[in-house]
Every structure is written in structure tokens, then in C-alpha cells.
Amino acid sequence: MASLGSTDPQQLGPYRLHGVLGDGRMGAVYLGRGAPQRGARKMLVAVRTLRPELIRDRPLRARLRQEMQSASSNVSSVYVADAAGCELDSARPWLANAFVPGVSLEVLVAKYGPLPESSVRALGGALARSLMALHSAGITHRDLGPHNVILAGDAPRVVDYGLALGRMSGPATDERADDVFDLGATLVFASSAHQPFAGNMLPMAREDPDLTGVPDGLCPALFACLHKTPESRPSPSVLATALDLADTADQPALRWLPDAYGHEIGLAADAARRLTGRRLFGR
């Protein structure tokens, strides 16, 4: 996190910006605060700008807009960052989700190593339930991965759903099965610190996944997620039960995450609090 620079906007839509959360190939991500609509309560948000050339296609903009509206109206899950509006036709297009005061799974595994099996089971239960909520609203994530899973003190959340701008749309059932494939790959990374296929290969990969380092108890479920045939992959509801038999995901994440992970999450929440001067999730 960093303070706004001289070239950064001060406001996007209804959101006053307080700092920079990151910068990627799609555009910068800002920490903002405001009300998504008149009369609504102000909230902290992550506002992602999108490079205009990435969304020149009108059907793509229409799909993003419809999915954000559907998420705002129909998705209610502690494991999904709430949609908070978008503006896709302006000179500086953006979309917003509720800010999650935490750190990505990708960063934490790279820094502290893989999670123990009990933590992966809780994480898997949470992520499977996030897909249940999204799919029930007619939304596929299209890019679920360690970079789009934010671990916070209360619960993990998926972010940036629907933003795989280069991925071709296909039948809804296949896209949902691809989300399950991505979930399996994410949990392989969480439990082993490596990807299941060389070069992050797509679901049509011909070789079997590399599950080296994955605890034996997790292998059957994750291997099923990575099945080459989409219709052979389990549903998110089946996975939620198979992975998280004790419903550990319902507990505050700090109870089942390693202490080092929790410490890093606390530092991130404190950094956001300093930028905004506001309490975050009870901190």
C-alpha cells in the first residue's frame, strides 16, 4: 500500500481515493471510501481501473456491467467481496468491490510457505462456498487463483470475479467446471507452494497434475477438481462438504491460519487504517 501520487486521481465515481493498493496489467487498484449509491452507507472499497483498450468491445462491457449488477443484487457471501459499482464508458473506466483488509494467498505462500492440511481444508470449504454463491447468481469467476484470494482476519474472500477479459466465454456449465479446475489448482498451490501443471497450463493439459507435496488426505478431492473432462469435476457444493467436514471455514480465519499469516494480515489491516484513519473489522 502507498499514498496517492501526483498523477493518481483523487476521486473515481462516488469514491474518494486514499491510497494505492497495487498496479497490474489491467490498471491500478486504489483504496477508496464512499457510498455506492445515494442513501447507502459509506464503505471502504478497492477501486480497480481498467485500461480503456482492454474493454473496447461493447458486448464485453455489457457482460461486466450485468455481472456487477447481478453480484450486487444476488450475491451475499462472507467469502465473496461485495460488488460496489462500476463505470465502464468513461475515459477512466473502473469497477469496485468491498475492500478486504488482508493479503493475497499468493503473497503469503511465497513468503511463509504452504498451509497445513487443516488450513487448506478450511480454505477449500470457503472457496467452494464462494463459487456456490457466484454460480447461483449466474456469475463465473473465470480467473480464480492465489492472486485473487485475499486472506483476512475474519474470512478469506475471492475478488476480481468476471475479470478474465481475454478468456473466451463458453457454455455456462463448462465455465463453472473451469472455476472448479481453478479452485483445485489454487488449493494445490496453497498446500504445496507450486502449481499442478508446468507453465500454469489450462484445463486441456494432457499430463496428470503434479501433486507433489500435497497431503495425501487432500489428493483425491484435488485430483477430481483437475480432471481433464469438465463434466467429471465435482460441484462446489460437493467440494465444500468433502474438504471442510467440520465447517472450520465458519470460524474466524485467524483461528485456523498459521500465526505468521495472521501477523502479516494484521500489518496489512494496520496499513489500510493509517491511510484512511478508520477502524477495520474491529482492529
N, C-alpha and C positions, 0 to 999 in steps of 0.2 A: 504494500500500500504506500502511496505517496500523495503529497499535496498536489493541487492543481498547478499546472504550468501556465506560462503566459499565453500559450496558444490553445489551451483547453477551454471548452465552453463553460460558462458559469451556470447555465440552465438548459435543460432539454425537456420540452413539453412542460408538464406541471412540476417537474423535479428540479430543485436546486441542487447543484452538484457540490460535493465536499472533498472529493479526492479521487485518485486513480487506483483502481483495483488491479488492472492489468492491461496488456495490449497484445493482440494477436493478429492473425492473418485477416480476420473479418473486420477488425476495428478495435478501438479502445473500449474498456469497460470502466464505468465510473460508479462511485458511491454517491447516491442521491437521497433526497428526502422530499416528500410531498404527498399529496392526495391523488390517487389515480383518477378520481372523478369528483365533481363538485358535491360537497356534503359528506364525502368519505373521510375517514380518519387518516391523518398523515402517517406515512410509513417509510422505513428505510428500504431502499431498492438498489439493485445492481442494474445500471442502465448500459446496455451494450449498443454501441454504434455499429452500423453496417456500412461498409464501403459501397457507395451507390452502384458501382459497376457489377457488384455481386447480385443485386436484386433488380436488374433492369427488366427482367421477364415479368410481365404483368400477372400471368397465372401464378407464378411463384409468390409474388406479393400478396395476391388474393388468398393463397393457401396459408401463408404465415399469419395474415390478419385473422382469418377464420379460426385457425387453431388457437391463437392467443385469446380470442373471444370465447371459444369453447372452453379453454382451460380456466379462464376467469369465472365462467358461469357454472362449470360442471365438474371441475377437479377440486376435491377437498381432501388432501392427504398431508399428514405431517412429513411425509417422505418426498414431497414434490414442492419445490419453491413456487409460491403463488405467482401467477401471471399478474402483471401490473401495468398493462397497456403497451401500445406501440404507435409509432408514426413512421410509415414506410414510404411516403410520397414526397417528403421534404428534401431539401438539399443535404441535410444531415440525418438520414434515417436512423431510427433507434427502436429498441424494444426493451422492456424492463420486466424483471422478476423481483420478488421479495429478496432482500439481502440476507444471505446466510453467513453469520459471523463464525467462520471456520476456515479450514484448509482442505485443498483437494486431496483425494486419496492418492493421486499420482505423486504429489509432492511428499506426502507423509511416508509412503512406502519407499520412495527413493532415499529419504533422509534417515529413516529409522528401521527399515526392513519390513518384511511381511508380517501380517497379522497372525495370531494363533488361531487354531481351528474354531474355537468358541466364538471369537470375534467375527470371523468370516461368516459363520452361520447366522449371527445376528444381522450382520451387514447384508447378507444374501436375502434374509427374510424382509428386511426393509426395502431393498431394491426391487424384489419381486412384487411387493405391495405397491411400490411406486408405479410399476408397469401396469398393474391391475387398475389403478386409478386413471392413468393416462389412456389405456386402451378402452376402458369403459366410456370415456368421453370422446372416442373416435380419434385419438391422437397417438401417433407413433413417435418414439423419441428420435430414431434414425442415427443417433451418434452417442449412445450410452457407452461411457468409458471412464477410466480412472480420472481423467481430466474434468469430467462433468459430474463427478460425485463429490460433494462437499461434506466433510465430516465436521459437525458442530457439536457443542456440548449436550444439546438435548436430543438430537437425532440426525442421521445422515439425510441429505436431500439430493435429488437429481436436479440439474439446472440445464439450460440451453436446449430444451426439448424442441424438436422440429427444425433445428438449425443446420442440419447437414445439407447445405444448399446444393452441393454437387451430386448428391445421391439421387439416382433416378427413382421416381415413385413407381410402385407396382401394386399388385393386389394387396388389400389390407391384411389378409391372413399371412401373406409372405412377409410383409413389413413387420408385423407383430412377432413372427418367428425369428426374424433378423434381430429384433430387440432382445429376444431370449438368448440368441447366439452371443450378442454383445454383452449381456449380463454374465453369461458363463465365462467369457474371456476376461471380463473385469474381475471376477472372483478368482480366476486362476492367477491373475496379476496380484491381487490382494493377498493370496496365500503363498505365493512363490517368488514374487518380485520379477517375474518375466511373463512375456506374452505367450499364448499357447501355439502360435504359428510364427514362423520366421517372417520378418518384414510386415507384421500385422496383417496377414493375409485375410481376405474376405471369406464369407461362408462357403464359397465354392472351392476352397482349398482341398486338394486331393489327399494330402497325407493326414495321418491321425494327429490330434493335438498333443503337444508336449506338456505333460502334467508332472514333470519332474519337480519335486519339492512340495507338491500339493498333498496335504494329509490324506491318507487312504480313505478315511471316512467321507471325504468330500468328492472323491474321484467319480463315483457313479453318477451323481447329480450333475456335475460339471461336464462330464463326458457326454451326457444326454443333451445338455444345452448346446453343445458344439457339434451335434450330429449333422452330417452333410445334407441330409434331407430335411427341409424345413418342417414338414408335417410330422416328423418323428420327434421333434423337440417338445419338451413338456410345456404346459401352460404356466404362466406366472403364479396362478393360484396353487397348482400342484407343487411348484418350487417353494413357495412361501412356507408350506407345511413341511416339505421334505427337508429343507435346510434349517428351519428355525422351529423345531419341535416344541421348545419351551417358551416360545413367544418372547425371547430375550430382547428382540428389537423394540418391544413396547417400553422397555426400561430406558432411562436416560443414557445416552451413548457413553458418557464418561464412566459409567459403571462397567461397561464391557470392552472399552478400548484400553490399550496399554497406557501406562502413565505418561510415557514420552509423547504419545499422540495427544493426550489430554493437555499436557503442558503447552504444546505448540498451538493447539486450538485456543487456549486461553490467551496466548500472546497475540494471536490474530484478532480476537474479540476486543482486546485492550487497544490495539492499534486503531480499529474502527471507532471505538469510543472516543479516542483522542481527537480523531478527525471531526467527529460530529458533536462531541460534548454530551452524548446521551448514553443512558444505560442500555445494555443489550442482553436480552434473555436473562435478566436477573443479575448480571455481573455488575 
